[in-house]
Amino acid sequence: MTSLNHNSEPQTIAHILDHYRTVAVVGLSPKAHRDSFEVSWYMQQQGWRIIPINPNASEILGEKAYPTLAEAAQHEAIELVNVFRNSADVPPVVDEAIAIGAKAVWLQLGISHDAATAQARAAGLLTVQNKCLLVEHRRLATR
């Protein structure tokens, strides 16, 4: 478990952005006009390794897509799980993130689930909710 103060969201965001570079993107769309694609493409351009999680795609952004986090984790070491799903869909994603040993869960802008993030924190994962990874990365890149 990390010693970060989980009540300090800015510190948590900075830690994630400074230390993790392999991100599984749950709900990554192959459609270029979708937010999940734009954010993932941007992070890929910043040198991050993107692992698409989408049961309806075989490849996105030049990377093999996996139907579940559990299947991806059999082939990849996942540090961060970035979620582009409805808030109601978050608990099973968090369960999988805990099971695969991810270090952090990031719920994108407009997505939050207090009980699931509390469960993730209790399991030792860093959590961010209702924030855009791209926006936060750009903001901290100028610090």
Backbone as CSV, one residue per row, in Angstrom:
resi,resn,N_x,N_y,N_z,CA_x,CA_y,CA_z,C_x,C_y,C_z
1,MET,0.845,-1.188,0.000,0.000,0.000,0.000,0.879,1.237,0.000
2,THR,0.480,2.201,-0.752,1.251,3.438,-0.847,1.006,4.303,0.382
3,SER,1.942,5.159,0.685,1.803,6.017,1.858,1.195,7.372,1.510
4,LEU,0.767,7.538,0.288,0.150,8.811,-0.089,-1.106,9.077,0.728
5,ASN,-1.341,10.330,0.998,-2.568,10.741,1.672,-3.697,10.704,0.651
6,HIS,-4.612,9.756,0.812,-5.693,9.594,-0.156,-6.675,10.762,-0.159
7,ASN,-6.572,11.635,0.844,-7.455,12.793,0.876,-6.901,13.949,0.052
8,SER,-5.678,13.818,-0.412,-5.062,14.881,-1.199,-5.116,14.512,-2.674
9,GLU,-6.211,14.893,-3.326,-6.362,14.541,-4.731,-5.254,15.121,-5.607
10,PRO,-4.854,16.370,-5.435,-3.759,16.878,-6.276,-2.476,16.041,-6.128
11,GLN,-2.169,15.618,-4.916,-0.979,14.797,-4.679,-1.145,13.421,-5.354
12,THR,-2.331,12.852,-5.270,-2.606,11.563,-5.902,-2.481,11.668,-7.417
13,ILE,-3.060,12.693,-7.996,-2.985,12.902,-9.447,-1.532,13.047,-9.879
14,ALA,-0.775,13.869,-9.166,0.636,14.083,-9.506,1.413,12.770,-9.417
15,HIS,1.163,11.984,-8.381,1.864,10.710,-8.221,1.565,9.765,-9.392
16,ILE,0.294,9.652,-9.749,-0.085,8.785,-10.867,0.603,9.246,-12.149
17,LEU,0.525,10.532,-12.427,1.100,11.048,-13.670,2.625,10.967,-13.688
18,ASP,3.242,11.024,-12.538,4.705,10.966,-12.465,5.258,9.543,-12.481
19,HIS,4.462,8.554,-12.050,5.009,7.221,-11.827,4.452,6.098,-12.693
20,TYR,3.286,6.254,-13.263,2.682,5.147,-14.012,2.632,5.487,-15.490
21,ARG,2.975,4.507,-16.321,3.003,4.726,-17.770,2.273,3.641,-18.559
22,THR,1.803,2.605,-17.880,1.077,1.540,-18.572,-0.368,1.585,-18.093
23,VAL,-1.269,1.911,-19.019,-2.659,2.146,-18.651,-3.601,1.289,-19.490
24,ALA,-4.442,0.541,-18.790,-5.519,-0.193,-19.451,-6.712,0.750,-19.511
25,VAL,-7.265,0.915,-20.706,-8.372,1.852,-20.884,-9.649,1.049,-21.104
26,VAL,-10.486,1.006,-20.064,-11.731,0.251,-20.109,-12.784,1.101,-20.810
27,GLY,-13.295,0.575,-21.926,-14.273,1.319,-22.710,-13.641,2.148,-23.811
28,LEU,-12.401,1.824,-24.180,-11.732,2.554,-25.258,-12.414,2.247,-26.586
29,SER,-12.895,3.290,-27.232,-13.586,3.154,-28.516,-12.595,3.248,-29.669
30,PRO,-12.830,2.471,-30.730,-11.989,2.595,-31.919,-12.359,3.815,-32.774
31,LYS,-13.407,4.542,-32.387,-13.881,5.702,-33.155,-13.119,6.952,-32.732
32,ALA,-12.451,7.578,-33.694,-11.560,8.709,-33.410,-12.272,9.921,-32.798
33,HIS,-13.574,10.063,-33.001,-14.282,11.230,-32.461,-14.703,11.046,-30.998
34,ARG,-14.501,9.865,-30.444,-14.908,9.609,-29.059,-13.835,10.095,-28.081
35,ASP,-14.269,10.558,-26.917,-13.336,11.067,-25.909,-12.309,10.009,-25.509
36,SER,-12.739,8.760,-25.364,-11.816,7.710,-24.941,-10.670,7.559,-25.935
37,PHE,-10.976,7.674,-27.218,-9.947,7.569,-28.256,-9.003,8.769,-28.187
38,GLU,-9.580,9.965,-28.084,-8.764,11.190,-28.050,-7.823,11.204,-26.858
39,VAL,-8.342,10.881,-25.682,-7.516,10.887,-24.469,-6.417,9.830,-24.585
40,SER,-6.782,8.632,-25.052,-5.802,7.544,-25.157,-4.745,7.850,-26.209
41,TRP,-5.156,8.434,-27.329,-4.206,8.810,-28.369,-3.214,9.832,-27.821
42,TYR,-3.736,10.829,-27.113,-2.873,11.854,-26.513,-1.867,11.217,-25.562
43,MET,-2.336,10.350,-24.674,-1.426,9.733,-23.704,-0.391,8.867,-24.412
44,GLN,-0.811,8.196,-25.471,0.121,7.390,-26.259,1.212,8.289,-26.855
45,GLN,0.833,9.463,-27.327,1.796,10.411,-27.901,2.771,10.938,-26.839
46,GLN,2.371,10.857,-25.574,3.236,11.293,-24.476,4.150,10.166,-24.000
47,GLY,4.091,9.024,-24.680,4.962,7.901,-24.337,4.339,6.857,-23.444
48,TRP,3.052,6.985,-23.166,2.385,6.009,-22.325,2.022,4.775,-23.144
49,ARG,2.018,3.622,-22.520,1.591,2.371,-23.149,0.094,2.229,-22.911
50,ILE,-0.672,2.153,-23.985,-2.122,2.032,-23.905,-2.509,0.575,-24.147
51,ILE,-3.329,0.032,-23.257,-3.854,-1.325,-23.408,-5.371,-1.204,-23.509
52,PRO,-5.914,-1.345,-24.726,-7.366,-1.189,-24.907,-8.149,-2.354,-24.284
53,ILE,-9.226,-2.010,-23.575,-10.147,-3.014,-23.044,-11.496,-2.748,-23.708
54,ASN,-11.813,-3.593,-24.687,-13.048,-3.456,-25.448,-13.360,-4.816,-26.067
55,PRO,-14.449,-5.472,-25.614,-14.758,-6.813,-26.121,-15.187,-6.835,-27.592
56,ASN,-15.438,-5.670,-28.172,-15.918,-5.605,-29.558,-14.846,-5.164,-30.547
57,ALA,-13.590,-5.106,-30.112,-12.505,-4.675,-30.995,-11.321,-5.621,-30.839
58,SER,-10.569,-5.780,-31.911,-9.364,-6.617,-31.831,-8.107,-5.760,-31.694
59,GLU,-8.178,-4.511,-32.178,-7.037,-3.610,-32.104,-7.532,-2.169,-32.108
60,ILE,-6.903,-1.354,-31.270,-7.201,0.080,-31.231,-5.884,0.806,-31.016
61,LEU,-5.659,1.879,-31.746,-4.430,2.674,-31.635,-3.182,1.815,-31.849
62,GLY,-3.296,0.791,-32.682,-2.160,-0.069,-32.979,-1.831,-1.065,-31.892
63,GLU,-2.686,-1.158,-30.877,-2.463,-2.076,-29.758,-3.547,-3.151,-29.745
64,LYS,-3.174,-4.368,-29.368,-4.136,-5.453,-29.242,-5.167,-5.080,-28.180
65,ALA,-6.427,-5.266,-28.505,-7.502,-5.006,-27.550,-7.887,-6.308,-26.858
66,TYR,-8.221,-6.208,-25.589,-8.626,-7.361,-24.789,-10.068,-7.171,-24.339
67,PRO,-10.812,-8.280,-24.192,-12.215,-8.152,-23.774,-12.389,-7.773,-22.307
68,THR,-11.406,-8.120,-21.457,-11.501,-7.826,-20.025,-10.136,-7.447,-19.471
69,LEU,-10.144,-6.797,-18.320,-8.893,-6.490,-17.622,-8.166,-7.769,-17.245
70,ALA,-8.925,-8.763,-16.789,-8.306,-10.028,-16.369,-7.547,-10.678,-17.514
71,GLU,-8.119,-10.667,-18.703,-7.429,-11.263,-19.848,-6.199,-10.429,-20.221
72,ALA,-6.333,-9.123,-20.210,-5.188,-8.254,-20.526,-4.046,-8.487,-19.544
73,ALA,-4.381,-8.660,-18.271,-3.367,-8.825,-17.230,-2.585,-10.131,-17.373
74,GLN,-3.119,-11.077,-18.128,-2.377,-12.321,-18.385,-1.209,-12.063,-19.335
75,HIS,-1.261,-10.944,-20.066,-0.247,-10.632,-21.072,0.508,-9.336,-20.801
76,GLU,-0.032,-8.484,-19.955,0.517,-7.144,-19.734,0.568,-6.827,-18.236
77,ALA,1.548,-6.048,-17.826,1.610,-5.543,-16.452,0.904,-4.185,-16.433
78,ILE,-0.253,-4.129,-15.826,-1.088,-2.930,-15.840,-0.892,-2.145,-14.548
79,GLU,-0.515,-0.872,-14.691,-0.331,-0.012,-13.525,-1.596,0.780,-13.209
80,LEU,-2.175,1.374,-14.241,-3.331,2.262,-14.085,-4.493,1.734,-14.909
81,VAL,-5.688,1.783,-14.325,-6.909,1.442,-15.053,-7.696,2.736,-15.235
82,ASN,-7.854,3.157,-16.491,-8.585,4.379,-16.829,-9.962,3.959,-17.329
83,VAL,-11.019,4.478,-16.705,-12.371,3.987,-16.970,-13.199,4.999,-17.755
84,PHE,-13.679,4.555,-18.920,-14.633,5.294,-19.755,-15.906,4.461,-19.847
85,ARG,-16.577,4.285,-18.732,-17.834,3.543,-18.683,-18.793,4.338,-17.809
86,ASN,-20.061,3.986,-17.862,-21.034,4.653,-16.999,-20.693,4.406,-15.535
87,SER,-21.030,5.349,-14.685,-20.743,5.218,-13.255,-21.282,3.909,-12.681
88,ALA,-22.451,3.484,-13.125,-23.049,2.246,-12.621,-22.213,1.010,-12.969
89,ASP,-21.369,1.111,-13.993,-20.536,-0.013,-14.432,-19.187,-0.072,-13.716
90,VAL,-18.923,0.862,-12.825,-17.613,0.965,-12.192,-17.301,-0.171,-11.201
91,PRO,-18.227,-0.615,-10.337,-17.853,-1.618,-9.331,-17.189,-2.886,-9.887
92,PRO,-17.706,-3.519,-10.937,-16.989,-4.708,-11.421,-15.626,-4.386,-12.029
93,VAL,-15.473,-3.190,-12.568,-14.164,-2.779,-13.100,-13.178,-2.636,-11.946
94,VAL,-13.608,-2.030,-10.857,-12.749,-1.887,-9.681,-12.405,-3.264,-9.114
95,ASP,-13.377,-4.172,-9.062,-13.093,-5.537,-8.593,-11.978,-6.169,-9.420
96,GLU,-12.066,-6.011,-10.735,-11.038,-6.565,-11.623,-9.699,-5.866,-11.427
97,ALA,-9.719,-4.548,-11.268,-8.483,-3.791,-11.065,-7.766,-4.269,-9.800
98,ILE,-8.523,-4.503,-8.750,-7.950,-5.019,-7.505,-7.381,-6.419,-7.741
99,ALA,-8.149,-7.264,-8.408,-7.747,-8.654,-8.641,-6.472,-8.774,-9.462
100,ILE,-6.263,-7.857,-10.410,-5.076,-7.954,-11.270,-3.860,-7.248,-10.680
101,GLY,-4.038,-6.578,-9.548,-2.909,-5.907,-8.906,-2.555,-4.556,-9.490
102,ALA,-3.536,-3.877,-10.096,-3.291,-2.517,-10.592,-2.916,-1.620,-9.417
103,LYS,-2.224,-0.542,-9.713,-1.798,0.384,-8.667,-2.767,1.552,-8.493
104,ALA,-3.573,1.818,-9.524,-4.470,2.969,-9.463,-5.654,2.788,-10.401
105,VAL,-6.750,3.470,-10.051,-7.952,3.508,-10.884,-8.306,4.968,-11.101
106,TRP,-8.535,5.319,-12.370,-8.880,6.694,-12.743,-10.242,6.662,-13.427
107,LEU,-11.222,7.356,-12.839,-12.546,7.474,-13.443,-12.602,8.815,-14.164
108,GLN,-12.852,8.761,-15.448,-12.817,9.946,-16.295,-13.885,10.973,-15.913
109,LEU,-13.783,12.136,-16.502,-14.705,13.235,-16.248,-16.150,12.765,-16.421
110,GLY,-16.980,13.038,-15.422,-18.381,12.643,-15.467,-18.646,11.269,-14.881
111,ILE,-17.595,10.579,-14.450,-17.753,9.228,-13.898,-17.304,9.243,-12.449
112,SER,-18.177,8.781,-11.563,-17.813,8.679,-10.155,-18.597,7.548,-9.514
113,HIS,-18.005,6.961,-8.505,-18.663,5.906,-7.732,-17.933,5.821,-6.397
114,ASP,-18.484,6.514,-5.390,-17.816,6.627,-4.097,-17.562,5.278,-3.433
115,ALA,-18.523,4.371,-3.461,-18.339,3.070,-2.817,-17.240,2.267,-3.497
116,ALA,-17.207,2.272,-4.814,-16.183,1.516,-5.542,-14.799,2.120,-5.324
117,THR,-14.699,3.455,-5.316,-13.387,4.056,-5.091,-12.924,3.832,-3.653
118,ALA,-13.857,3.820,-2.710,-13.493,3.503,-1.320,-12.971,2.068,-1.227
119,GLN,-13.599,1.160,-1.945,-13.153,-0.236,-1.978,-11.748,-0.325,-2.578
120,ALA,-11.506,0.411,-3.653,-10.187,0.410,-4.288,-9.133,0.958,-3.327
121,ARG,-9.441,2.074,-2.667,-8.493,2.651,-1.706,-8.217,1.686,-0.562
122,ALA,-9.253,1.014,-0.072,-9.072,0.042,1.012,-8.152,-1.103,0.583
123,ALA,-8.135,-1.396,-0.711,-7.273,-2.459,-1.246,-5.880,-1.933,-1.602
124,GLY,-5.631,-0.638,-1.366,-4.315,-0.071,-1.588,-4.113,0.637,-2.910
125,LEU,-5.177,0.796,-3.690,-5.059,1.480,-4.977,-5.273,2.977,-4.802
126,LEU,-4.553,3.762,-5.577,-4.826,5.188,-5.655,-6.063,5.367,-6.518
127,THR,-6.848,6.387,-6.234,-8.065,6.610,-7.016,-8.239,8.086,-7.345
128,VAL,-8.785,8.303,-8.536,-9.190,9.631,-8.974,-10.538,9.436,-9.645
129,GLN,-11.472,10.336,-9.387,-12.757,10.235,-10.078,-13.207,11.601,-10.572
130,ASN,-13.982,11.542,-11.657,-14.559,12.739,-12.259,-13.489,13.750,-12.698
131,LYS,-12.386,13.233,-13.266,-11.312,14.089,-13.791,-10.850,13.496,-15.117
132,CYS,-10.421,14.363,-16.031,-9.917,13.914,-17.324,-8.401,13.739,-17.260
133,LEU,-7.934,12.560,-17.603,-6.503,12.263,-17.595,-5.728,13.214,-18.505
134,LEU,-6.244,13.478,-19.688,-5.591,14.383,-20.639,-5.491,15.791,-20.052
135,VAL,-6.573,16.305,-19.521,-6.591,17.656,-18.948,-5.598,17.762,-17.794
136,GLU,-5.599,16.772,-16.914,-4.699,16.806,-15.758,-3.247,16.673,-16.199
137,HIS,-2.982,15.836,-17.194,-1.620,15.687,-17.703,-1.118,17.009,-18.287
138,ARG,-1.939,17.642,-19.103,-1.546,18.938,-19.699,-1.327,19.989,-18.616
139,ARG,-2.220,20.005,-17.617,-2.107,20.994,-16.547,-0.807,20.809,-15.773
140,LEU,-0.468,19.570,-15.446,0.740,19.329,-14.666,2.010,19.415,-15.498
141,ALA,1.894,19.262,-16.805,3.063,19.367,-17.672,3.606,20.787,-17.705
142,THR,2.761,21.749,-17.350,3.164,23.156,-17.371,3.663,23.646,-16.001
143,ARG,3.724,22.747,-15.041,4.149,23.176,-13.692,5.632,23.405,-13.620
